[in-house]
């Protein structure tokens, strides 16, 4: 079974290889993701996030509290480089919401009986069963890959400058993080992979070692000097188009 829908500003695709898997479970996955978009988007004035930011909500819902607690955990862990409450901007927890919500969507599929599936949210992937081969895009050439992963029951996420420019802000300086071209994290869940990738990217070059030191995280990065940095256990094959220093 395969399906693609546009949610939260990017395409989300799901492929389930289990025979007879109920289509209703995939319906439920997308209902959940659309609900998250409606509730947690800072770009919707009626969302819970926007209303909380304006002081119209006194106590966040349990789900939003979970997200905000994760945001605070990573703010502290990065010394303020990762911060969803930047001066002059409204509350924006999107860096956590994406991976968190897609991971919960993957758990919905597993609870419905899916054993071998791949859930791809704008290039960030949860791979169950497997192995699944997942390519990591070259940060400067959209038609090339830096590396190819074989993933089984893992998640992978990349933060980079190539799609949205210098959109990740170092909360310590209030300026765009420009020390890296891209940073990819493999972790047990997409909640962790996506948030660690964004947080490490915000830290700049020092974020590579920070991410690699986190338990069960493996890292592949290309810095502003086009040097490749990777943790020893990163499960990727070197390709002919990989940047070199």
C-alpha positions, 0 to 999 in steps of 0.5 A: 500500500502506498499513499502521498499527501501534503501536510504541514507544508511538505509531502508525506508518503507512506509505503506499507509492505504487509499483506492485507494491511487495513487502509483505514489505518493509513487514513488514521495516520493522515487524520492525525498529521492534519490534526497536528498541523491544525493544532500546533502550527504557528502559522495558523492564528486559531491553532493552540500554539498561536493562542498560547503565544497570545496568552489566550490559553492558560494551560497547554494540552498534554500533547503540547506540553510534551512538545514544549518539554522537549523544546526546553530539554534541547534548549538547555542541552545546547546552551540556548542554541536551539530555542523555539522562543526567539526574541522578536518572533512568536512561539515556533515549536515546528522543529520538534513537532515534525519529527514528534508527530511523524514518529507517533504516526509511525507508532499508529501504523505499528499498533495497527499491525504494520511490520515493514513500512517506510514513512517519509516526511519531506525527506525525514524517514522512519523505516520499520522492518527492512532493510530500507535504502535511504539516500542523503542528498548532496547539500549543493547538488539536488541530483546527487547523493552524499551517502546511502543508508541501509536502515532497519527499525531506525529513523533519519533526519537532515537539517540543511540550508539547501531548501529554505536557505539560512532558516535555522537560527542560533539562539545564542546569537540571534543570527542564522547558523552558517557553520554547516551545509547539512547535518544528518542524524540516524537515531531510534526515533524520528522525534530524536533524529529530527530534533537532534539534527536541528539542534546540532545545526543551530550549534554550528560546527561544534554541533557535530560532536555534540550530536555524535556524543548523544546515546544511539545517535550517528551523524554525517555532516558537511561543514561550510568548508565542504569537509565531511564529518561522520561518527564511526558508527554512521551506517552509510556507504560512501558515494562518488559524489560525496564532498571532500575537503 
